[in-house]
Amino acid sequence: MKNRTERLASIGMLATGLAHEIKSPLAALLTATHPAQDVKDKQDAGAKLEKSLQNVVESTTWCD
């Protein structure tokens, strides 16, 4: 019985780690897209957009 409990606990820990690995890059992508959406009619729009796109690339690469 103890062996089964340990296996279930291990599966739970694996699932938690996997969810974290997926959610972290997605949160970074979401965070990076907000500034890109707010660049309309701003003087430094190009720089903000470039930084946001770089963050998206880095987050996407992290998932790869």
PDB file of N, CA, C and O in Angstrom:
ATOM      1  N   MET A   1       0.823  -1.194   0.000  1.00  0.00           N
ATOM      2  CA  MET A   1       0.000   0.000   0.000  1.00  0.00           C
ATOM      3  C   MET A   1       0.869   1.260   0.000  1.00  0.00           C
ATOM      4  O   MET A   1       0.575   2.235  -0.692  1.00  0.00           O
ATOM      5  N   LYS A   2       1.931   1.217   0.781  1.00  0.00           N
ATOM      6  CA  LYS A   2       2.803   2.382   0.849  1.00  0.00           C
ATOM      7  C   LYS A   2       3.444   2.664  -0.509  1.00  0.00           C
ATOM      8  O   LYS A   2       3.621   3.822  -0.887  1.00  0.00           O
ATOM      9  N   ASN A   3       3.784   1.631  -1.223  1.00  0.00           N
ATOM     10  CA  ASN A   3       4.402   1.781  -2.524  1.00  0.00           C
ATOM     11  C   ASN A   3       3.472   2.517  -3.498  1.00  0.00           C
ATOM     12  O   ASN A   3       3.907   3.385  -4.254  1.00  0.00           O
ATOM     13  N   ARG A   4       2.195   2.154  -3.462  1.00  0.00           N
ATOM     14  CA  ARG A   4       1.212   2.814  -4.333  1.00  0.00           C
ATOM     15  C   ARG A   4       1.072   4.282  -3.956  1.00  0.00           C
ATOM     16  O   ARG A   4       0.993   5.138  -4.837  1.00  0.00           O
ATOM     17  N   THR A   5       1.042   4.580  -2.684  1.00  0.00           N
ATOM     18  CA  THR A   5       0.928   5.958  -2.210  1.00  0.00           C
ATOM     19  C   THR A   5       2.135   6.781  -2.673  1.00  0.00           C
ATOM     20  O   THR A   5       1.986   7.926  -3.099  1.00  0.00           O
ATOM     21  N   GLU A   6       3.309   6.198  -2.585  1.00  0.00           N
ATOM     22  CA  GLU A   6       4.514   6.896  -3.032  1.00  0.00           C
ATOM     23  C   GLU A   6       4.481   7.163  -4.532  1.00  0.00           C
ATOM     24  O   GLU A   6       4.888   8.233  -4.984  1.00  0.00           O
ATOM     25  N   ARG A   7       4.003   6.202  -5.296  1.00  0.00           N
ATOM     26  CA  ARG A   7       3.902   6.391  -6.754  1.00  0.00           C
ATOM     27  C   ARG A   7       2.909   7.493  -7.089  1.00  0.00           C
ATOM     28  O   ARG A   7       3.174   8.329  -7.953  1.00  0.00           O
ATOM     29  N   LEU A   8       1.778   7.497  -6.415  1.00  0.00           N
ATOM     30  CA  LEU A   8       0.780   8.543  -6.665  1.00  0.00           C
ATOM     31  C   LEU A   8       1.322   9.917  -6.286  1.00  0.00           C
ATOM     32  O   LEU A   8       1.076  10.903  -6.980  1.00  0.00           O
ATOM     33  N   ALA A   9       2.056   9.974  -5.191  1.00  0.00           N
ATOM     34  CA  ALA A   9       2.665  11.241  -4.783  1.00  0.00           C
ATOM     35  C   ALA A   9       3.682  11.697  -5.819  1.00  0.00           C
ATOM     36  O   ALA A   9       3.764  12.887  -6.120  1.00  0.00           O
ATOM     37  N   SER A  10       4.446  10.779  -6.361  1.00  0.00           N
ATOM     38  CA  SER A  10       5.436  11.115  -7.394  1.00  0.00           C
ATOM     39  C   SER A  10       4.757  11.630  -8.658  1.00  0.00           C
ATOM     40  O   SER A  10       5.223  12.587  -9.277  1.00  0.00           O
ATOM     41  N   ILE A  11       3.662  10.995  -9.033  1.00  0.00           N
ATOM     42  CA  ILE A  11       2.911  11.446 -10.218  1.00  0.00           C
ATOM     43  C   ILE A  11       2.356  12.853  -9.983  1.00  0.00           C
ATOM     44  O   ILE A  11       2.382  13.693 -10.883  1.00  0.00           O
ATOM     45  N   GLY A  12       1.868  13.100  -8.802  1.00  0.00           N
ATOM     46  CA  GLY A  12       1.361  14.428  -8.467  1.00  0.00           C
ATOM     47  C   GLY A  12       2.452  15.485  -8.539  1.00  0.00           C
ATOM     48  O   GLY A  12       2.228  16.585  -9.044  1.00  0.00           O
ATOM     49  N   MET A  13       3.630  15.151  -8.035  1.00  0.00           N
ATOM     50  CA  MET A  13       4.746  16.100  -8.091  1.00  0.00           C
ATOM     51  C   MET A  13       5.179  16.338  -9.534  1.00  0.00           C
ATOM     52  O   MET A  13       5.503  17.467  -9.901  1.00  0.00           O
ATOM     53  N   LEU A  14       5.188  15.298 -10.353  1.00  0.00           N
ATOM     54  CA  LEU A  14       5.538  15.423 -11.763  1.00  0.00           C
ATOM     55  C   LEU A  14       4.537  16.316 -12.485  1.00  0.00           C
ATOM     56  O   LEU A  14       4.927  17.184 -13.266  1.00  0.00           O
ATOM     57  N   ALA A  15       3.263  16.107 -12.230  1.00  0.00           N
ATOM     58  CA  ALA A  15       2.220  16.916 -12.863  1.00  0.00           C
ATOM     59  C   ALA A  15       2.335  18.382 -12.451  1.00  0.00           C
ATOM     60  O   ALA A  15       2.150  19.276 -13.277  1.00  0.00           O
ATOM     61  N   THR A  16       2.636  18.627 -11.193  1.00  0.00           N
ATOM     62  CA  THR A  16       2.803  19.999 -10.710  1.00  0.00           C
ATOM     63  C   THR A  16       3.985  20.667 -11.396  1.00  0.00           C
ATOM     64  O   THR A  16       3.887  21.816 -11.826  1.00  0.00           O
ATOM     65  N   GLY A  17       5.102  19.955 -11.501  1.00  0.00           N
ATOM     66  CA  GLY A  17       6.288  20.500 -12.165  1.00  0.00           C
ATOM     67  C   GLY A  17       6.033  20.777 -13.627  1.00  0.00           C
ATOM     68  O   GLY A  17       6.471  21.801 -14.151  1.00  0.00           O
ATOM     69  N   LEU A  18       5.334  19.884 -14.290  1.00  0.00           N
ATOM     70  CA  LEU A  18       5.017  20.062 -15.699  1.00  0.00           C
ATOM     71  C   LEU A  18       4.102  21.271 -15.905  1.00  0.00           C
ATOM     72  O   LEU A  18       4.318  22.063 -16.822  1.00  0.00           O
ATOM     73  N   ALA A  19       3.105  21.412 -15.074  1.00  0.00           N
ATOM     74  CA  ALA A  19       2.203  22.561 -15.173  1.00  0.00           C
ATOM     75  C   ALA A  19       2.975  23.865 -14.984  1.00  0.00           C
ATOM     76  O   ALA A  19       2.725  24.844 -15.686  1.00  0.00           O
ATOM     77  N   HIS A  20       3.902  23.878 -14.046  1.00  0.00           N
ATOM     78  CA  HIS A  20       4.712  25.068 -13.805  1.00  0.00           C
ATOM     79  C   HIS A  20       5.563  25.396 -15.031  1.00  0.00           C
ATOM     80  O   HIS A  20       5.674  26.561 -15.412  1.00  0.00           O
ATOM     81  N   GLU A  21       6.158  24.387 -15.646  1.00  0.00           N
ATOM     82  CA  GLU A  21       7.011  24.594 -16.819  1.00  0.00           C
ATOM     83  C   GLU A  21       6.215  25.130 -18.005  1.00  0.00           C
ATOM     84  O   GLU A  21       6.766  25.842 -18.845  1.00  0.00           O
ATOM     85  N   ILE A  22       4.954  24.806 -18.083  1.00  0.00           N
ATOM     86  CA  ILE A  22       4.113  25.300 -19.169  1.00  0.00           C
ATOM     87  C   ILE A  22       3.588  26.699 -18.852  1.00  0.00           C
ATOM     88  O   ILE A  22       3.571  27.572 -19.720  1.00  0.00           O
ATOM     89  N   LYS A  23       3.162  26.909 -17.613  1.00  0.00           N
ATOM     90  CA  LYS A  23       2.547  28.188 -17.259  1.00  0.00           C
ATOM     91  C   LYS A  23       3.544  29.340 -17.218  1.00  0.00           C
ATOM     92  O   LYS A  23       3.185  30.468 -17.554  1.00  0.00           O
ATOM     93  N   SER A  24       4.768  29.088 -16.822  1.00  0.00           N
ATOM     94  CA  SER A  24       5.750  30.173 -16.718  1.00  0.00           C
ATOM     95  C   SER A  24       6.004  30.858 -18.062  1.00  0.00           C
ATOM     96  O   SER A  24       5.919  32.083 -18.135  1.00  0.00           O
ATOM     97  N   PRO A  25       6.315  30.107 -19.133  1.00  0.00           N
ATOM     98  CA  PRO A  25       6.507  30.776 -20.425  1.00  0.00           C
ATOM     99  C   PRO A  25       5.237  31.444 -20.940  1.00  0.00           C
ATOM    100  O   PRO A  25       5.300  32.498 -21.573  1.00  0.00           O
ATOM    101  N   LEU A  26       4.089  30.838 -20.672  1.00  0.00           N
ATOM    102  CA  LEU A  26       2.840  31.454 -21.127  1.00  0.00           C
ATOM    103  C   LEU A  26       2.602  32.787 -20.413  1.00  0.00           C
ATOM    104  O   LEU A  26       2.151  33.752 -21.030  1.00  0.00           O
ATOM    105  N   ALA A  27       2.899  32.837 -19.134  1.00  0.00           N
ATOM    106  CA  ALA A  27       2.759  34.089 -18.394  1.00  0.00           C
ATOM    107  C   ALA A  27       3.728  35.136 -18.936  1.00  0.00           C
ATOM    108  O   ALA A  27       3.380  36.312 -19.043  1.00  0.00           O
ATOM    109  N   ALA A  28       4.930  34.714 -19.273  1.00  0.00           N
ATOM    110  CA  ALA A  28       5.912  35.643 -19.839  1.00  0.00           C
ATOM    111  C   ALA A  28       5.444  36.161 -21.197  1.00  0.00           C
ATOM    112  O   ALA A  28       5.619  37.339 -21.507  1.00  0.00           O
ATOM    113  N   LEU A  29       4.855  35.290 -22.000  1.00  0.00           N
ATOM    114  CA  LEU A  29       4.326  35.718 -23.296  1.00  0.00           C
ATOM    115  C   LEU A  29       3.212  36.744 -23.121  1.00  0.00           C
ATOM    116  O   LEU A  29       3.179  37.763 -23.812  1.00  0.00           O
ATOM    117  N   LEU A  30       2.319  36.470 -22.209  1.00  0.00           N
ATOM    118  CA  LEU A  30       1.220  37.396 -21.949  1.00  0.00           C
ATOM    119  C   LEU A  30       1.738  38.737 -21.455  1.00  0.00           C
ATOM    120  O   LEU A  30       1.272  39.791 -21.887  1.00  0.00           O
ATOM    121  N   THR A  31       2.699  38.690 -20.553  1.00  0.00           N
ATOM    122  CA  THR A  31       3.293  39.920 -20.030  1.00  0.00           C
ATOM    123  C   THR A  31       3.986  40.707 -21.133  1.00  0.00           C
ATOM    124  O   THR A  31       3.943  41.937 -21.130  1.00  0.00           O
ATOM    125  N   ALA A  32       4.618  40.028 -22.065  1.00  0.00           N
ATOM    126  CA  ALA A  32       5.337  40.692 -23.147  1.00  0.00           C
ATOM    127  C   ALA A  32       4.402  41.309 -24.176  1.00  0.00           C
ATOM    128  O   ALA A  32       4.762  42.285 -24.835  1.00  0.00           O
ATOM    129  N   THR A  33       3.215  40.756 -24.318  1.00  0.00           N
ATOM    130  CA  THR A  33       2.319  41.274 -25.352  1.00  0.00           C
ATOM    131  C   THR A  33       1.579  42.540 -24.924  1.00  0.00           C
ATOM    132  O   THR A  33       1.168  43.327 -25.777  1.00  0.00           O
ATOM    133  N   HIS A  34       1.404  42.745 -23.637  1.00  0.00           N
ATOM    134  CA  HIS A  34       0.692  43.948 -23.196  1.00  0.00           C
ATOM    135  C   HIS A  34       1.388  45.240 -23.625  1.00  0.00           C
ATOM    136  O   HIS A  34       0.715  46.120 -24.162  1.00  0.00           O
ATOM    137  N   PRO A  35       2.687  45.404 -23.421  1.00  0.00           N
ATOM    138  CA  PRO A  35       3.332  46.635 -23.896  1.00  0.00           C
ATOM    139  C   PRO A  35       3.245  46.785 -25.410  1.00  0.00           C
ATOM    140  O   PRO A  35       3.135  47.904 -25.910  1.00  0.00           O
ATOM    141  N   ALA A  36       3.290  45.684 -26.141  1.00  0.00           N
ATOM    142  CA  ALA A  36       3.194  45.744 -27.591  1.00  0.00           C
ATOM    143  C   ALA A  36       1.830  46.277 -28.023  1.00  0.00           C
ATOM    144  O   ALA A  36       1.717  46.947 -29.050  1.00  0.00           O
ATOM    145  N   GLN A  37       0.813  45.982 -27.250  1.00  0.00           N
ATOM    146  CA  GLN A  37      -0.521  46.468 -27.574  1.00  0.00           C
ATOM    147  C   GLN A  37      -0.687  47.951 -27.253  1.00  0.00           C
ATOM    148  O   GLN A  37      -1.549  48.617 -27.827  1.00  0.00           O
ATOM    149  N   ASP A  38       0.123  48.464 -26.352  1.00  0.00           N
ATOM    150  CA  ASP A  38      -0.015  49.849 -25.901  1.00  0.00           C
ATOM    151  C   ASP A  38       0.900  50.837 -26.613  1.00  0.00           C
ATOM    152  O   ASP A  38       1.056  51.963 -26.142  1.00  0.00           O
ATOM    153  N   VAL A  39       1.503  50.455 -27.721  1.00  0.00           N
ATOM    154  CA  VAL A  39       2.481  51.336 -28.367  1.00  0.00           C
ATOM    155  C   VAL A  39       1.876  52.301 -29.381  1.00  0.00           C
ATOM    156  O   VAL A  39       2.597  53.112 -29.962  1.00  0.00           O
ATOM    157  N   LYS A  40       0.611  52.230 -29.594  1.00  0.00           N
ATOM    158  CA  LYS A  40      -0.029  53.112 -30.568  1.00  0.00           C
ATOM    159  C   LYS A  40       0.244  54.580 -30.225  1.00  0.00           C
ATOM    160  O   LYS A  40       0.094  55.005 -29.080  1.00  0.00           O
ATOM    161  N   ASP A  41       0.644  55.335 -31.235  1.00  0.00           N
ATOM    162  CA  ASP A  41       0.832  56.788 -31.117  1.00  0.00           C
ATOM    163  C   ASP A  41       1.816  57.182 -30.015  1.00  0.00           C
ATOM    164  O   ASP A  41       1.661  58.239 -29.403  1.00  0.00           O
ATOM    165  N   LYS A  42       2.804  56.365 -29.761  1.00  0.00           N
ATOM    166  CA  LYS A  42       3.817  56.712 -28.769  1.00  0.00           C
ATOM    167  C   LYS A  42       5.140  56.936 -29.476  1.00  0.00           C
ATOM    168  O   LYS A  42       5.445  56.305 -30.488  1.00  0.00           O
ATOM    169  N   GLN A  43       5.903  57.837 -28.926  1.00  0.00           N
ATOM    170  CA  GLN A  43       7.160  58.221 -29.549  1.00  0.00           C
ATOM    171  C   GLN A  43       8.167  57.064 -29.557  1.00  0.00           C
ATOM    172  O   GLN A  43       8.888  56.888 -30.540  1.00  0.00           O
ATOM    173  N   ASP A  44       8.226  56.299 -28.513  1.00  0.00           N
ATOM    174  CA  ASP A  44       9.186  55.196 -28.411  1.00  0.00           C
ATOM    175  C   ASP A  44       8.552  53.847 -28.766  1.00  0.00           C
ATOM    176  O   ASP A  44       8.941  52.810 -28.229  1.00  0.00           O
ATOM    177  N   ALA A  45       7.586  53.872 -29.665  1.00  0.00           N
ATOM    178  CA  ALA A  45       6.839  52.668 -30.016  1.00  0.00           C
ATOM    179  C   ALA A  45       7.745  51.572 -30.570  1.00  0.00           C
ATOM    180  O   ALA A  45       7.579  50.400 -30.231  1.00  0.00           O
ATOM    181  N   GLY A  46       8.686  51.939 -31.406  1.00  0.00           N
ATOM    182  CA  GLY A  46       9.572  50.946 -32.018  1.00  0.00           C
ATOM    183  C   GLY A  46      10.387  50.193 -30.979  1.00  0.00           C
ATOM    184  O   GLY A  46      10.506  48.970 -31.048  1.00  0.00           O
ATOM    185  N   ALA A  47      10.944  50.911 -30.024  1.00  0.00           N
ATOM    186  CA  ALA A  47      11.766  50.282 -28.991  1.00  0.00           C
ATOM    187  C   ALA A  47      10.923  49.372 -28.093  1.00  0.00           C
ATOM    188  O   ALA A  47      11.355  48.274 -27.743  1.00  0.00           O
ATOM    189  N   LYS A  48       9.726  49.825 -27.723  1.00  0.00           N
ATOM    190  CA  LYS A  48       8.854  49.006 -26.882  1.00  0.00           C
ATOM    191  C   LYS A  48       8.408  47.744 -27.617  1.00  0.00           C
ATOM    192  O   LYS A  48       8.367  46.656 -27.044  1.00  0.00           O
ATOM    193  N   LEU A  49       8.079  47.910 -28.878  1.00  0.00           N
ATOM    194  CA  LEU A  49       7.645  46.766 -29.675  1.00  0.00           C
ATOM    195  C   LEU A  49       8.791  45.765 -29.837  1.00  0.00           C
ATOM    196  O   LEU A  49       8.579  44.559 -29.716  1.00  0.00           O
ATOM    197  N   GLU A  50       9.988  46.251 -30.107  1.00  0.00           N
ATOM    198  CA  GLU A  50      11.147  45.371 -30.253  1.00  0.00           C
ATOM    199  C   GLU A  50      11.419  44.593 -28.968  1.00  0.00           C
ATOM    200  O   GLU A  50      11.696  43.395 -29.012  1.00  0.00           O
ATOM    201  N   LYS A  51      11.340  45.271 -27.830  1.00  0.00           N
ATOM    202  CA  LYS A  51      11.573  44.608 -26.535  1.00  0.00           C
ATOM    203  C   LYS A  51      10.490  43.557 -26.273  1.00  0.00           C
ATOM    204  O   LYS A  51      10.796  42.462 -25.802  1.00  0.00           O
ATOM    205  N   SER A  52       9.248  43.877 -26.571  1.00  0.00           N
ATOM    206  CA  SER A  52       8.156  42.927 -26.375  1.00  0.00           C
ATOM    207  C   SER A  52       8.330  41.703 -27.265  1.00  0.00           C
ATOM    208  O   SER A  52       8.128  40.571 -26.827  1.00  0.00           O
ATOM    209  N   LEU A  53       8.707  41.939 -28.515  1.00  0.00           N
ATOM    210  CA  LEU A  53       8.908  40.821 -29.429  1.00  0.00           C
ATOM    211  C   LEU A  53      10.083  39.942 -28.996  1.00  0.00           C
ATOM    212  O   LEU A  53      10.029  38.720 -29.127  1.00  0.00           O
ATOM    213  N   GLN A  54      11.137  40.563 -28.483  1.00  0.00           N
ATOM    214  CA  GLN A  54      12.272  39.789 -27.982  1.00  0.00           C
ATOM    215  C   GLN A  54      11.846  38.912 -26.804  1.00  0.00           C
ATOM    216  O   GLN A  54      12.269  37.761 -26.700  1.00  0.00           O
ATOM    217  N   ASN A  55      11.019  39.452 -25.927  1.00  0.00           N
ATOM    218  CA  ASN A  55      10.504  38.667 -24.794  1.00  0.00           C
ATOM    219  C   ASN A  55       9.666  37.487 -25.279  1.00  0.00           C
ATOM    220  O   ASN A  55       9.740  36.396 -24.713  1.00  0.00           O
ATOM    221  N   VAL A  56       8.876  37.703 -26.317  1.00  0.00           N
ATOM    222  CA  VAL A  56       8.056  36.629 -26.874  1.00  0.00           C
ATOM    223  C   VAL A  56       8.955  35.535 -27.440  1.00  0.00           C
ATOM    224  O   VAL A  56       8.716  34.350 -27.210  1.00  0.00           O
ATOM    225  N   VAL A  57       9.993  35.933 -28.185  1.00  0.00           N
ATOM    226  CA  VAL A  57      10.916  34.961 -28.749  1.00  0.00           C
ATOM    227  C   VAL A  57      11.605  34.161 -27.661  1.00  0.00           C
ATOM    228  O   VAL A  57      11.706  32.939 -27.767  1.00  0.00           O
ATOM    229  N   GLU A  58      12.081  34.825 -26.618  1.00  0.00           N
ATOM    230  CA  GLU A  58      12.768  34.147 -25.524  1.00  0.00           C
ATOM    231  C   GLU A  58      11.832  33.167 -24.803  1.00  0.00           C
ATOM    232  O   GLU A  58      12.225  32.047 -24.477  1.00  0.00           O
ATOM    233  N   SER A  59      10.608  33.598 -24.562  1.00  0.00           N
ATOM    234  CA  SER A  59       9.646  32.733 -23.873  1.00  0.00           C
ATOM    235  C   SER A  59       9.270  31.528 -24.710  1.00  0.00           C
ATOM    236  O   SER A  59       9.121  30.421 -24.193  1.00  0.00           O
ATOM    237  N   THR A  60       9.118  31.748 -26.003  1.00  0.00           N
ATOM    238  CA  THR A  60       8.785  30.656 -26.916  1.00  0.00           C
ATOM    239  C   THR A  60       9.936  29.667 -27.001  1.00  0.00           C
ATOM    240  O   THR A  60       9.718  28.455 -27.019  1.00  0.00           O
ATOM    241  N   THR A  61      11.150  30.175 -27.053  1.00  0.00           N
ATOM    242  CA  THR A  61      12.317  29.316 -27.104  1.00  0.00           C
ATOM    243  C   THR A  61      12.440  28.492 -25.833  1.00  0.00           C
ATOM    244  O   THR A  61      12.882  27.344 -25.874  1.00  0.00           O
ATOM    245  N   TRP A  62      12.057  29.065 -24.719  1.00  0.00           N
ATOM    246  CA  TRP A  62      12.098  28.369 -23.434  1.00  0.00           C
ATOM    247  C   TRP A  62      11.204  27.127 -23.480  1.00  0.00           C
ATOM    248  O   TRP A  62      11.533  26.099 -22.889  1.00  0.00           O
ATOM    249  N   CYS A  63      10.079  27.227 -24.180  1.00  0.00           N
ATOM    250  CA  CYS A  63       9.152  26.096 -24.284  1.00  0.00           C
ATOM    251  C   CYS A  63       9.674  24.997 -25.191  1.00  0.00           C
ATOM    252  O   CYS A  63       9.253  23.846 -25.083  1.00  0.00           O
ATOM    253  N   ASP A  64      10.580  25.344 -26.076  1.00  0.00           N
ATOM    254  CA  ASP A  64      11.073  24.406 -27.074  1.00  0.00           C
ATOM    255  C   ASP A  64      11.953  23.349 -26.490  1.00  0.00           C
ATOM    256  O   ASP A  64      12.444  22.484 -27.216  1.00  0.00           O
TER     257      ASP A  64
END
